[in-house]
Amino acid sequence: MISTIKKNIDPLTVSQRLELNFCPRCGHALQDAFVFNRQRRVCPACGLVVFRDHKVAAAVVVANTDGEVLLIKRAGNPRRGYWGLPAGFVDFDETPAEAAVRECHEETGLQVGTVKLLTVTAGHAHQRGANIIIVYEGLDVNGTLSPADDALDACFFPLDALPPLAFSSIRQILMTWREHRPA
């Protein structure tokens, strides 16, 4: 298991990042306050301190027998038409590994039978994106390649001839995969 953590914090203020202005308990307007050693959203009426969770995504690196990697062409913004790994948000009722397998199937038609943790990256590539991405290596893959869901296309590419990638983190993930795969 490879454990690489990259941190890329955006400069937005706490209230801009949270985009939560009213108390989910009583409906009163929230305020920024220094609580538990940092700025947080707090309700002055009922005392609720808002602790927000990270958005977590899972991705999978899948290779064919020639060592080419599977990429999907993004159908949605941001970066529509650019290429990325099969990936998506982790739903509340699934593990990150299950999310990686689900997303791969939804976007490519391929079924990943086994996954192995490859790396974890943290940051925020865009406002609607994940804060934490858990990346797996797909093993025991079968099915017929058929792009669907939010993928315009899905293809295997050699690492030395990658198409335009949606985010710089994808290239970093692929280089991590290359360094740690068996020869």
GULO-107853 format. One record per atom (N, C-alpha, C): residue in three letters; x, y, z. Coordinates in steps of 0.1 Angstrom, whole numbers, plus 2048, in hexadecimal, padded with zeros to 3 digits. Example, Ala and Ser with C-alpha at 12.3 -4.5 7.8 and 13.67 -1.06 7.14 Angstrom:
# residues 2
ALA8847C784E;ALA87B7D384E;ALA8847DF84E;SER8807EA847;SER8897F5847;SER88180084F;
END
This chain:
# residues 183
MET8087F4800;MET800800800;MET80980C800;ILE8068167F8;ILE80D8227F7;ILE80582D7FD;SER80B835805;SER80484080C;SER80A84D809;THR8068547FF;THR80B8617FC;THR80086C7FF;ILE804876806;ILE7FA880809;ILE7FF88D804;LYS7F78947FB;LYS7FA8A17F6;LYS7F08AA7FB;LYS7F48B67FF;LYS7EB8C0805;LYS7EC8CC7FD;ASN7E08D17F9;ASN7DF8DD7F2;ASN7D28E57F7;ILE7D48ED801;ILE7C98F5807;ILE7C69017FF;ASP7B99037FD;ASP7B590F7F6;ASP7B491B800;PRO7B59277FB;PRO7B6933804;PRO7A8938809;LEU79D932806;LEU790937809;LEU78E938818;THR78794181D;THR78494282B;THR77B937830;VAL77A93483D;VAL77292A842;VAL76392B83D;SER75D93783E;SER74F93883A;SER74D93782B;GLN75793B823;GLN756939815;GLN75692A811;ARG75F922817;ARG761914815;ARG75490C819;LEU74F910824;LEU74490882A;LEU73690B823;GLU73591881E;GLU72891B818;GLU71C918820;LEU71D91882D;LEU712915836;LEU70F92183E;ASN70392783D;ASN700934843;ASN6F693384E;PHE6EE92884E;PHE6E4927858;PHE6E591A860;CYS6E291A86C;CYS6E390F875;CYS6DA903871;PRO6DF8F786F;PRO6D78EC86A;PRO6CE8E7876;ARG6D18EC882;ARG6C88E788E;ARG6BD8F1890;CYS6BF8FE890;CYS6B5908894;CYS6B2912889;GLY6BA91387F;GLY6B891C874;GLY6BD92A876;HIS6C392D881;HIS6C993B884;HIS6D593D87B;ALA6D8949878;ALA6E494D870;ALA6F1948878;LEU6FA942871;LEU70793E877;LEU711949876;GLN71A94887F;GLN725952880;GLN73294B880;ASP73D95187C;ASP74B94C87E;ASP74F94F88C;ALA755945892;ALA75A9468A0;ALA76793D8A1;PHE7709418AA;PHE77B9398AD;PHE77892F8B8;VAL7769228B3;VAL7719178BC;VAL77A90B8B9;PHE77E9048C4;PHE7878F98C3;PHE7938FC8BA;ASN79A9078BE;ASN7A790B8B8;ASN7A690E8A9;ARG79B9128A4;ARG79A917896;ARG78D91E893;GLN78C925888;GLN78092B884;GLN77692187F;ARG76A922884;ARG75F919880;ARG752920880;ARG74891A879;ARG73B920879;ARG73391C886;VAL72D92688C;VAL727923899;VAL71992A899;CYS70F9248A0;CYS70292A8A1;CYS7019318AE;PRO6FF93E8AE;PRO6FF9458BB;PRO6F29438C3;ALA6E893D8BC;ALA6DB93B8C3;ALA6DB92E8CA;CYS6DF9238C4;CYS6DF9168CB;CYS6EC9108CF;GLY6F79178CA;GLY7049128CE;GLY70A9078C5;LEU7049038BB;LEU7098F98B2;LEU7168FD8AC;VAL7208F58AD;VAL72D8F78A5;VAL72C8EE899;VAL72E8F488D;VAL72D8EC881;VAL73B8E787E;PHE73C8DA87D;PHE7488D2879;PHE7448CC86B;ARG74B8D1861;ARG7488CC853;ARG7518C184F;ASP74C8B7848;ASP7548AC843;ASP75A8AF836;HIS7658A8833;HIS76B8A9826;HIS7638A281C;LYS7648A780F;LYS75E8A0804;LYS769895800;VAL766889800;VAL76F87E7FD;VAL76B8787F0;ALA7758767E7;ALA77386F7DB;ALA77C8627DA;ALA7798597D2;ALA78184D7CF;ALA78384C7C0;ALA78F8487BD;ALA7938467AF;ALA79A8397AE;VAL79B8347A1;VAL7A282779F;VAL7AA828792;VAL7B7823794;VAL7C0821788;VAL7BE813783;VAL7BA812777;VAL7B9805770;VAL7C2804765;ALA7CA7F9764;ALA7D37F7758;ALA7CF7EB750;ASN7D17EB743;ASN7CF7DF73B;ASN7DC7D773B;THR7DC7CC734;THR7E87C4733;THR7F47CA72D;ASP7F27D5725;ASP7FE7DC71F;ASP8037E7728;GLY7FD7E8734;GLY8027F373E;GLY7FC80073B;GLU7F2801732;GLU7EB80E730;GLU7E181073A;VAL7DF81D73D;VAL7D5820748;VAL7C8825743;LEU7BE82274A;LEU7B0826746;LEU7AD83474A;LEU7A983C741;LEU7A484A744;LEU79784C73E;ILE78F855744;ILE78285973F;ILE78386873B;LYS77B86B730;LYS77A87972C;LYS76E87F733;ARG77188A73B;ARG766890743;ARG75B89673B;ALA74F89273F;ALA743898739;ALA73E8A473F;GLY7428A774C;GLY73D8B2753;GLY7488BC756;ASN7448C875B;ASN74E8D275F;ASN7518D076E;PRO75C8D4772;PRO7668DB76A;PRO76E8D2762;ARG7758D7758;ARG77F8D0750;ARG7788C6747;ARG76C8C9742;ARG7658C0738;ARG76E8BE72C;GLY76E8B1728;GLY7768AE71C;GLY7858AA720;TYR7898AC72C;TYR7968A8730;TYR79589A736;TRP7A0894738;TRP7A188673D;TRP7A488474B;GLY79E87A751;GLY7A187775F;GLY79F869762;LEU7A186576F;LEU79F857773;LEU791855776;PRO78C849775;PRO77E84677A;PRO77E849789;ALA77585278D;ALA77585779A;ALA76885E79E;GLY76585F7AA;GLY7598667AF;GLY7588677BE;PHE74E86E7C3;PHE74C86F7D1;PHE7498627D8;VAL74D8617E4;VAL74A8557EC;VAL73C8587F3;ASP73284F7F0;ASP7258517F6;ASP72684D805;PHE71C85280D;PHE71D85081C;PHE71C842820;ASP716839817;ASP71482B81B;ASP71E821814;GLU72982680F;GLU73381D809;GLU74182180D;THR74A81780C;THR75881980F;THR75E820803;PRO76A827805;PRO77082D7F9;PRO7748227EE;ALA7778167F2;ALA77A80C7E8;ALA76E8087E0;GLU7628077E7;GLU7568047E0;GLU7528107D6;ALA75581C7DB;ALA7528287D2;ALA75B8277C6;ALA7688247C7;ALA7718237BC;ALA76C8187B2;VAL76880D7B7;VAL7638027AE;VAL7568067A7;ARG74D80D7AF;ARG7408117A9;ARG74381C79E;GLU74B8267A1;GLU74E830797;GLU75482B78B;CYS75D82178C;CYS76381B780;CYS759815777;HIS75080D77E;HIS746806776;HIS73C810770;GLU73881A777;GLU72E824772;GLU73482C766;GLU74182F767;GLU74783875D;GLU74D830751;THR751823753;THR75881C748;THR75180F744;GLY74880A74C;GLY7427FD74A;GLY74B7F174F;LEU7577F4753;LEU7607EA758;LEU75D7E7767;GLN75E7DA76B;GLN75C7D6778;GLN76A7D377F;VAL76D7D9789;VAL7797D7791;VAL7767CE79C;GLY77C7C279C;GLY77A7B87A7;GLY7817BA7B3;THR78D7C07B2;THR7967C27BE;THR79D7CF7BD;VAL79E7D67C8;VAL7A67E37C7;VAL7B07E37D2;LYS7BB7EA7D0;LYS7C67EB7DA;LYS7C97FA7DB;LEU7CA7FF7E8;LEU7CD80D7EA;LEU7DA8117E4;LEU7D981C7DC;LEU7E58217D5;LEU7EA82E7DC;THR7E28387DE;THR7E68447E4;THR7DA84C7E9;VAL7DD8567F1;VAL7D38607F5;VAL7D886E7F2;THR7CF8767ED;THR7D38847EA;THR7C988D7F0;ALA7CE8987F5;ALA7C58A27FB;ALA7C78AF7F3;GLY7BD8B77F3;GLY7BD8C47EC;GLY7AF8C77E7;HIS7AF8D17DE;HIS7A28D57D9;HIS7A58DB7CB;ALA7A38D27C1;ALA7A68D67B3;ALA79C8E07AD;HIS78F8DF7B2;HIS7858E97AE;HIS77A8E97B9;GLN7728F37B9;GLN7688F67C4;GLN75F8EA7C7;ARG75B8E37BC;ARG7518D87BE;ARG7588CB7C1;GLY7658CB7C1;GLY76D8BF7C2;GLY76F8B97D0;ALA7758AE7D0;ALA7788A87DD;ALA7848AE7E4;ASN7848AD7F1;ASN78F8B27F9;ASN79A8A67FB;ILE79589A7FB;ILE79D88E7FD;ILE79A8847F2;ILE7A487F7EB;ILE7A28757E0;ILE7AA8697E4;ILE7A385E7E6;ILE7A98517E9;ILE7AA8497DC;VAL7B68467D8;VAL7B883F7CB;VAL7BC8317CD;TYR7B68287C5;TYR7B881A7C6;TYR7BE8157B8;GLU7C580A7B9;GLU7C98037AC;GLU7BE7F87AA;GLY7B97F879E;GLY7AF7EE79B;GLY7B67E1796;LEU7B27D679C;LEU7B77C9799;LEU7AB7C0795;ASP7AD7B678E;ASP7A37AC78A;ASP7977B4783;VAL79A7BA778;VAL7917C2771;VAL78B7BA765;ASN77E7BB763;ASN7787B5757;ASN76C7BD753;GLY7667B9747;GLY75B7C0742;GLY75E7C6734;THR7557CE72F;THR7567D4722;THR7577E3724;LEU7627E971F;LEU7637F8720;LEU7587FF718;SER751807720;SER74580E71B;SER74381B723;PRO74782671E;PRO746832726;PRO737836729;ALA73483A735;ALA72683E739;ALA727848744;ASP71C84B74A;ASP71A854755;ASP720861752;ASP72B866759;ASP730873756;ASP73D87274E;ALA73F868746;ALA74A86673D;ALA74686772F;LEU74C86F727;LEU74A870719;LEU751865711;ASP75C860717;ASP764856710;ASP76C84F71B;ALA771843718;ALA77A83C721;ALA784834718;CYS79183671B;CYS79B82F713;CYS7A782C71B;PHE7AF823717;PHE7BC82071D;PHE7C7827716;PHE7D082D71D;PHE7DB835718;PHE7E883171E;PRO7F3831716;PRO80082E71B;PRO80483B724;LEU80C83872E;LEU810843737;LEU81884E730;ASP81F84A725;ASP82785471E;ASP81F85B713;ALA812859712;ALA80A85F708;ALA7FC86270D;LEU7FC869719;LEU7EF86C71F;LEU7E8878718;PRO7DB878718;PRO7D4883712;PRO7D488F71C;PRO7CE89A718;PRO7CD8A6722;PRO7C68A272F;LEU7CC8A373A;LEU7C689E747;LEU7BF8AA74D;ALA7B48A7754;ALA7AC8B175A;ALA7B38B8766;PHE7BA8B176E;PHE7C18B6779;PHE7CF8B177B;SER7D88B9780;SER7E68B5782;SER7E78A978C;SER7DE8A8795;SER7DE89D79E;SER7DE88F797;ILE7D788F78C;ILE7D6882784;ILE7E387D77F;ARG7EB88677A;ARG7F9883776;ARG80187E782;GLN80088578D;GLN807881799;GLN80387379D;ILE7F687079D;ILE7F18637A1;ILE7F7858798;LEU7F685B78B;LEU7FB851781;LEU80A84E782;MET812859786;MET820857788;MET82384F795;THR81B85179F;THR81B8497AB;THR81883A7A8;TRP80E8387A0;TRP80A82A79C;TRP816824794;ARG81C82B78B;ARG827826783;ARG83382278B;GLU83682A795;GLU84282779E;GLU84081B7A7;HIS8338187AA;HIS83180D7B4;HIS82A8017AE;ARG8298007A1;ARG8237F479C;ARG82E7E979A;PRO82A7DD79A;PRO8347D2798;PRO83A7D378A;ALA8467D0788;ALA84D7D077B;ALA8487C5772;
END
